[in-house]
Amino acid sequence: MTDYEIRTRLAPSPTGDPHVGTAYQALFGYVWAKKNSGSFILRIEDTDRERSTQESEKAIIDSLKWLGLEWDEGPDIGGPYGPYRQSERLEIYHEYINRLVAEGHAYPCFCSREHLAEVRKEKQKAGSGSGYDRKCRDIPPEDAAKRVEAGEEFTVRMKIPLEGKCVFEDLLRGRIEKDWASIDDQVIMKADGFPTYHLAVVVDDHLMKISHIIRGEEWINSVPKHVLLYEFFGWEPPVFCHLPLLRNKDKSKLSKRKNPVSINWYRKAGILPEALLNFTGMMGWHLSDEREKFSLQEMIDNFRLEDISLGGPVFDLDKLLWLNGRYIREDLSTDELLDRLVEWGLNRERFKKILEICKGRMSCLSDWGELTGHFFSGRISVTKDELLLKDMDEFETSEILQIILWELGKLDSFSKENIYSLFKGLSGTLDIKLKYLTQPLYIAISGKAVSTPLFDTMEILGSDISRTRIRRAMEELGDLSKKRLKLLEKKYSSLFGGS
């Protein structure tokens, strides 16, 4: 125990589907706070104005509540250190950015995007990295102030030391050193006046009195910038604890190409929240008696941060399904299981949506089972021959499915109208008749060449389940090689403006 309040936080960006990595970090932060009678805070880092959406924020909040990880302070409930959305804290950030500039720790940068792109290109060609050339670092402060006053567009960069090392401690990894020469003069305020992650996270963690930063190891390389900002402001850094990355079975970083990564997919696939929490807790931590099934309270009672293993935890979906089965068999009575099934997918609201697209194909009530099985199935059985597009082989078909996946990922709203418009556009751009383009989709989504209306079906199933089924169809066709995927990305970029 400590002699100060333990305060941990989860700070997701609302820029897409809630990721299982978010649940992973949330769980360890939550458990450590509750173990020490502390506070767990939810902060929304929405300074990426182009990608942040209210829909994504709502999905994050809903998924965390479904898991049972309630926060003590946050954007929906408030708290003593709010606001808890970064977009509502701009005045606070500007105060600290101005302080850094006034004290000589940061400077306005007037370089154009074209100049920065040229510098990056030249440095890469010379094999000397791709960092900024510090062109504006030594502009006299009075001259820089005049240019700002005149309305010239600028960002603000922090001054990174030109020599020496940054040394910091990680609770799990011990002493870490990084040469300052390998670190760029980091932008801390963008041209639109919004702070970058690095400035905002330090200011927020200090003002919100965060005691322990528990996050993924991908952020370790950013810590020197943060440590330097703490030094500039004269603040004591919190305890850093970087969790090992979640891995696929082949030990590569967990990615949606090889595993479902959205919390919503697991929810819609029928995984129990207590099983997903238990499984997530096993990613780097175990009870002393090595039991694999344990409750959230048992984890809180026995947890110590220093017991986290740094071995790359493998997110094995088969193991999760095994554990989920144990919860269904061992923890739920028949009545309780019925309640869970109704809540999951056998509720009146969902039945009504499905009935609306099925009743035109029903001649008797018993047709219901055959017509609707794909709405309640975890895995759809497909064969390679059924999936092939007209006049295309498996690799060409897989490429088309990959393009469809990229385009579906861009949809803000997964409605049948938006999906139809997307496919109509794809049909024209790819020069494939719509009836042929949708043929493999019927197989991938429902397992049948003739089924319920495709776009209505995809809307009811939702983005996560629909895209996962398409990815599984691609697996049946055979994974695209790295070389082929790279060529496809170039083609896609030229046709659609990038993935």
DAKAZI-V441447 format. One record per backbone hydrogen bond with DSSP energy under -0.5 kcal/mol. NH is the residue of the N-H (numbers start at 1). CO is the residue of the C=O. Records with the same first field share a line. If there is no record, write none. Layout:
# DAKAZI-V441447
NH = CO / CO
This chain:
# DAKAZI-V441447
7 = 5
8 = 39
10 = 41
15 = 13
20 = 261
22 = 19
23 = 19
24 = 20
25 = 21
26 = 22
27 = 23
28 = 24
29 = 25
30 = 26
31 = 27
32 = 28
33 = 29
34 = 30
35 = 31
36 = 32
37 = 34
38 = 33
39 = 6
41 = 8
42 = 73
43 = 10 / 41
44 = 84
45 = 12 / 43
46 = 44
49 = 47
51 = 48
52 = 48
53 = 14
57 = 53
58 = 54
59 = 55
60 = 56
61 = 57
62 = 58
63 = 59
64 = 60
65 = 61
66 = 62
67 = 63
68 = 64 / 65
69 = 64
70 = 68
72 = 40
73 = 40
74 = 78
77 = 74
78 = 74
82 = 79
86 = 44
88 = 85
89 = 86
93 = 89
94 = 90
95 = 91
96 = 92
97 = 93
98 = 94
99 = 95
100 = 96
101 = 97
102 = 98
103 = 99
104 = 101
105 = 100
106 = 100
107 = 157
109 = 155
116 = 112
117 = 113
118 = 114
119 = 115
120 = 116
121 = 117
122 = 118
123 = 119
124 = 120
125 = 121
126 = 122
127 = 123 / 124
128 = 123
137 = 134
139 = 136
143 = 140
144 = 140
145 = 141
146 = 142
147 = 143
148 = 144
149 = 145
150 = 146
151 = 148
152 = 147
155 = 109
156 = 189
157 = 107
158 = 186
159 = 105
160 = 158
166 = 178
167 = 165
168 = 176
170 = 174
171 = 240
174 = 170
176 = 168
178 = 166
180 = 164
181 = 164
182 = 179
183 = 180
186 = 184
188 = 156
189 = 156
190 = 194
193 = 190
196 = 188
200 = 196
201 = 197
202 = 198
203 = 199
204 = 200
205 = 201
206 = 202
207 = 203
208 = 204
209 = 206
210 = 205
211 = 7
212 = 7
213 = 239
214 = 212
215 = 213 / 241
217 = 243
219 = 216
220 = 217
222 = 219
223 = 219 / 220
225 = 222
226 = 222
227 = 223
228 = 224
229 = 225
230 = 226
231 = 227
232 = 228
233 = 229
234 = 230 / 231
235 = 230
237 = 235
239 = 211
240 = 169
241 = 213
243 = 215 / 241
247 = 313
248 = 252
251 = 248
254 = 246
258 = 255
259 = 255
263 = 18
265 = 262
266 = 262
267 = 263
268 = 264
269 = 265
270 = 267
271 = 266
276 = 272
277 = 273
278 = 274
279 = 275
280 = 276
281 = 277
282 = 278
283 = 280
284 = 282
285 = 281
287 = 291
290 = 287
294 = 292
299 = 295
300 = 296
301 = 297
302 = 298
303 = 299
307 = 304
308 = 305
309 = 284
315 = 247 / 313
316 = 314
317 = 315
320 = 316
321 = 317
322 = 318
323 = 319
324 = 320
325 = 321
326 = 322
327 = 323
328 = 324
329 = 325
330 = 326
331 = 327
332 = 327 / 328
337 = 333
338 = 334
339 = 335
340 = 336
341 = 337
342 = 338
343 = 339
344 = 340
345 = 341
346 = 341
351 = 347
352 = 348
353 = 349
354 = 350
355 = 351
356 = 352
357 = 353 / 354
358 = 354 / 355
359 = 355
361 = 358
362 = 359
367 = 364
368 = 365
369 = 366
370 = 366
371 = 367
372 = 368
373 = 369
375 = 372
376 = 372 / 373
377 = 373
387 = 383 / 384
388 = 384
392 = 389
397 = 393
398 = 394
399 = 395
400 = 396
401 = 397
402 = 398
403 = 399
404 = 400
405 = 401
406 = 402
407 = 403
408 = 404
409 = 405
410 = 407
411 = 408
415 = 413
419 = 415
420 = 416
421 = 417
422 = 418
423 = 419
424 = 420
425 = 421
426 = 422
427 = 423
428 = 424
429 = 425
430 = 426
431 = 427
432 = 427
436 = 433
437 = 433
438 = 434
440 = 436
442 = 438
443 = 439
444 = 440
445 = 441
446 = 442
447 = 442 / 443
448 = 442
457 = 453
458 = 454
459 = 455
460 = 456
461 = 457
462 = 458
466 = 462
467 = 463
468 = 464
469 = 465
470 = 466
471 = 467
472 = 468
473 = 469
474 = 470
475 = 471
476 = 472
477 = 473
478 = 474
485 = 481
486 = 482
487 = 483
488 = 484
489 = 485
490 = 486
491 = 487
492 = 488
493 = 489
494 = 490
495 = 491
496 = 492
497 = 492 / 493
498 = 492
